[in-house]
Amino acid sequence: MKAINNIDPETNQKALTVVLLLAVAIVVGNTWLAFRSIDVLVDSENWVQHTLQVINQVERIMSSAKDAETGNRGFLITGEDRYLEPYTDALRQIPAELDVFGKLTSDNQSQQDRLVELRAASGQRLDLLAKGIAEKRKGANVNELQLLVLSGTGKEEMDHLRRIADDMESEERRLLVTRVEDARKNSQRARWTTALASALDLILLVFMFRYLAEEREMRLERERTAAQLATAKMETDAKAAEIHKLNEELEARVRLRTAELETTNRELEAFSYSVSHDLRSPLRTIDGFSLALEEDYADAVDEVGKDYIRRVRTGVQRMGQLIDALLQLSRITRAELVRERFDMREVALSVVAEIKLGMQATSVANGNIAGATPVTFEVDGGPEAFGDPKLIRVALENLFGNAVKFSSKVAAPAVQFGWDDDAESWFVRDNGAGFDMFYASKLFNAFNRLHGDKDFKGSGIGLATVARVVRRHHGKIWADSTVGRGATFWFTLG
């Protein structure tokens, strides 16, 4: 049914026409086969009847011959003419009956040959009977006449006549057996043909009934579908109007929320600037007066006081670093994302080069001019990246910086960057201090640190900044580590 429903009406109409024409052809063919079988059967029956008629004709000829014999014998015995009536009838009937036999067996040459012989034999016999009658009328002795007609040559002629008739009848009975068998076979064939034709017609009727039923169901289904589509169209139009109205309301809300967010961002930016400016000013004051105390009143303050002053200055400087980190995190969050295709390896190499320069500068400042950086960097290639290279650089600076910082206390620090085919992500790996995975969920939150300032200095903003950059690219970041065996950070870009 589903297959029919998928056919378009025009194609279905053509298919229906073809099916009807085929049905008519099958019915006509079945009718012709049935009539043909009946014709063959009737023809066979006619031949059977024809054979029986020929046999009957032979018997009539012999019956007439016997009537002639009987009439002749009665006349010879009594001398009364009334006994000659059967003989007289036989004289008139035998030639006509022989002609009928000749017509009935005109297609059978052997019977025609026997007919010639039968004509001659019957003629001789009738001639002999006529001679007996003539002699009787002349007054011949009855016994002599009976010997002449009924025995000797007469008996031989009558026996000859009977043999010819028996041969004719045997031939026809042989044909009768053959034709009866043919009639039986044709009758059986006619029955099978009629049964087959009837079965085919029945199957055709069932098929046509089912086809027409499916056609009707398809038409009803089309009507129902049309009604449903009309209803659905009305509902769709109503829903479209409702959705259009909701979209307009949503767009208005979005515009309102966007304006509110823009206002909030401007306020946050102003707040960030205010925090940066307003907090830095007192911090500079505190740092300045602390420096003045440390330099101008060094002799008036004992070692404990000097230690307090150094701690104040350290706290002030750390506060300044935290303010800078917060401002960087804020800028990362608000910075416009400009995506483009770039080589991640080149960005990583640029970051490594900058870190090496910074480490060399630090080494020179500490008086270790000859010493080169002990950190080994390994930067491998990877697929082309799609994102904002400036923000990605900030993320790599923090990841490489962390790797260098937390591997600074091992004998042979090494930092590796590359592409992981299995994880389908970039990674930064070090062989440093590592961390306990129990605290992994806190890694990317601002100000959450897993190591104290005494071991590794920092603001706790670096990994939060990396996470912000990755999330703005709709990517993922995660880490794996073992305490004392380094850490690996993976990240993807959406």
ZIVENNOR-V308980 format. One record per residue. N is the residue number from 1. RES is the residue in one letter. PSI is psi as a letter, one per 20 degrees, with the letter a starting at -180 (none if undefined). Layout:
N,RES,PSI
N,RES,PSI
This chain:
1,M,g
2,K,h
3,A,g
4,I,h
5,N,h
6,N,i
7,I,p
8,D,q
9,P,g
10,E,g
11,T,g
12,N,h
13,Q,g
14,K,g
15,A,h
16,L,g
17,T,g
18,V,g
19,V,g
20,L,g
21,L,g
22,L,g
23,A,g
24,V,g
25,A,g
26,I,g
27,V,g
28,V,g
29,G,g
30,N,g
31,T,g
32,W,g
33,L,g
34,A,g
35,F,h
36,R,g
37,S,g
38,I,g
39,D,g
40,V,g
41,L,g
42,V,g
43,D,g
44,S,g
45,E,h
46,N,g
47,W,h
48,V,g
49,Q,h
50,H,g
51,T,g
52,L,h
53,Q,h
54,V,g
55,I,g
56,N,h
57,Q,h
58,V,g
59,E,h
60,R,g
61,I,g
62,M,h
63,S,g
64,S,g
65,A,g
66,K,h
67,D,g
68,A,g
69,E,g
70,T,g
71,G,g
72,N,g
73,R,g
74,G,g
75,F,g
76,L,h
77,I,g
78,T,h
79,G,j
80,E,p
81,D,h
82,R,h
83,Y,i
84,L,i
85,E,g
86,P,h
87,Y,g
88,T,g
89,D,h
90,A,h
91,L,h
92,R,h
93,Q,h
94,I,g
95,P,g
96,A,g
97,E,h
98,L,h
99,D,g
100,V,g
101,F,h
102,G,h
103,K,g
104,L,h
105,T,k
106,S,h
107,D,j
108,N,o
109,Q,h
110,S,h
111,Q,h
112,Q,h
113,D,g
114,R,h
115,L,g
116,V,g
117,E,h
118,L,h
119,R,g
120,A,g
121,A,g
122,S,h
123,G,g
124,Q,g
125,R,g
126,L,h
127,D,g
128,L,g
129,L,g
130,A,h
131,K,g
132,G,g
133,I,g
134,A,g
135,E,h
136,K,g
137,R,h
138,K,i
139,G,k
140,A,q
141,N,p
142,V,g
143,N,g
144,E,g
145,L,g
146,Q,h
147,L,h
148,L,g
149,V,g
150,L,i
151,S,r
152,G,c
153,T,h
154,G,g
155,K,h
156,E,g
157,E,g
158,M,h
159,D,g
160,H,g
161,L,g
162,R,h
163,R,g
164,I,g
165,A,g
166,D,g
167,D,g
168,M,g
169,E,h
170,S,g
171,E,g
172,E,h
173,R,h
174,R,g
175,L,h
176,L,g
177,V,g
178,T,g
179,R,h
180,V,g
181,E,g
182,D,g
183,A,h
184,R,g
185,K,g
186,N,h
187,S,g
188,Q,g
189,R,h
190,A,g
191,R,g
192,W,g
193,T,g
194,T,g
195,A,g
196,L,g
197,A,g
198,S,g
199,A,g
200,L,g
201,D,h
202,L,g
203,I,g
204,L,g
205,L,g
206,V,g
207,F,g
208,M,h
209,F,g
210,R,g
211,Y,g
212,L,h
213,A,g
214,E,h
215,E,g
216,R,g
217,E,h
218,M,g
219,R,g
220,L,h
221,E,h
222,R,g
223,E,g
224,R,g
225,T,g
226,A,g
227,A,g
228,Q,g
229,L,g
230,A,g
231,T,g
232,A,h
233,K,g
234,M,g
235,E,h
236,T,g
237,D,g
238,A,g
239,K,h
240,A,g
241,A,g
242,E,g
243,I,g
244,H,g
245,K,g
246,L,h
247,N,g
248,E,g
249,E,g
250,L,g
251,E,h
252,A,g
253,R,g
254,V,g
255,R,g
256,L,g
257,R,h
258,T,g
259,A,g
260,E,g
261,L,g
262,E,g
263,T,g
264,T,g
265,N,g
266,R,g
267,E,g
268,L,g
269,E,g
270,A,h
271,F,g
272,S,g
273,Y,g
274,S,g
275,V,g
276,S,g
277,H,g
278,D,h
279,L,h
280,R,h
281,S,g
282,P,h
283,L,g
284,R,h
285,T,g
286,I,g
287,D,h
288,G,g
289,F,h
290,S,g
291,L,h
292,A,g
293,L,g
294,E,h
295,E,g
296,D,h
297,Y,k
298,A,h
299,D,h
300,A,i
301,V,p
302,D,a
303,E,h
304,V,g
305,G,g
306,K,h
307,D,h
308,Y,g
309,I,g
310,R,h
311,R,h
312,V,g
313,R,g
314,T,g
315,G,h
316,V,g
317,Q,h
318,R,h
319,M,g
320,G,g
321,Q,g
322,L,h
323,I,g
324,D,g
325,A,g
326,L,g
327,L,g
328,Q,g
329,L,h
330,S,g
331,R,h
332,I,g
333,T,h
334,R,i
335,A,q
336,E,p
337,L,o
338,V,o
339,R,q
340,E,r
341,R,p
342,F,r
343,D,o
344,M,h
345,R,g
346,E,g
347,V,g
348,A,g
349,L,h
350,S,g
351,V,g
352,V,g
353,A,g
354,E,g
355,I,g
356,K,g
357,L,g
358,G,h
359,M,h
360,Q,g
361,A,g
362,T,g
363,S,g
364,V,g
365,A,h
366,N,j
367,G,j
368,N,m
369,I,h
370,A,h
371,G,p
372,A,r
373,T,p
374,P,i
375,V,p
376,T,p
377,F,p
378,E,o
379,V,o
380,D,r
381,G,a
382,G,a
383,P,r
384,E,p
385,A,q
386,F,o
387,G,a
388,D,o
389,P,h
390,K,g
391,L,h
392,I,h
393,R,g
394,V,g
395,A,g
396,L,h
397,E,g
398,N,g
399,L,g
400,F,h
401,G,g
402,N,g
403,A,g
404,V,g
405,K,g
406,F,i
407,S,j
408,S,i
409,K,j
410,V,r
411,A,g
412,A,m
413,P,p
414,A,p
415,V,p
416,Q,p
417,F,p
418,G,a
419,W,p
420,D,o
421,D,h
422,D,g
423,A,i
424,E,l
425,S,r
426,W,q
427,F,q
428,V,p
429,R,q
430,D,r
431,N,k
432,G,b
433,A,h
434,G,a
435,F,r
436,D,p
437,M,i
438,F,h
439,Y,j
440,A,h
441,S,i
442,K,i
443,L,g
444,F,j
445,N,q
446,A,p
447,F,j
448,N,o
449,R,p
450,L,i
451,H,q
452,G,r
453,D,h
454,K,h
455,D,g
456,F,o
457,K,q
458,G,r
459,S,i
460,G,j
461,I,i
462,G,g
463,L,h
464,A,h
465,T,g
466,V,g
467,A,g
468,R,g
469,V,g
470,V,g
471,R,h
472,R,h
473,H,j
474,H,k
475,G,a
476,K,q
477,I,p
478,W,r
479,A,q
480,D,p
481,S,q
482,T,p
483,V,p
484,G,i
485,R,k
486,G,a
487,A,q
488,T,p
489,F,p
490,W,q
491,F,q
492,T,r
493,L,p
494,G,none
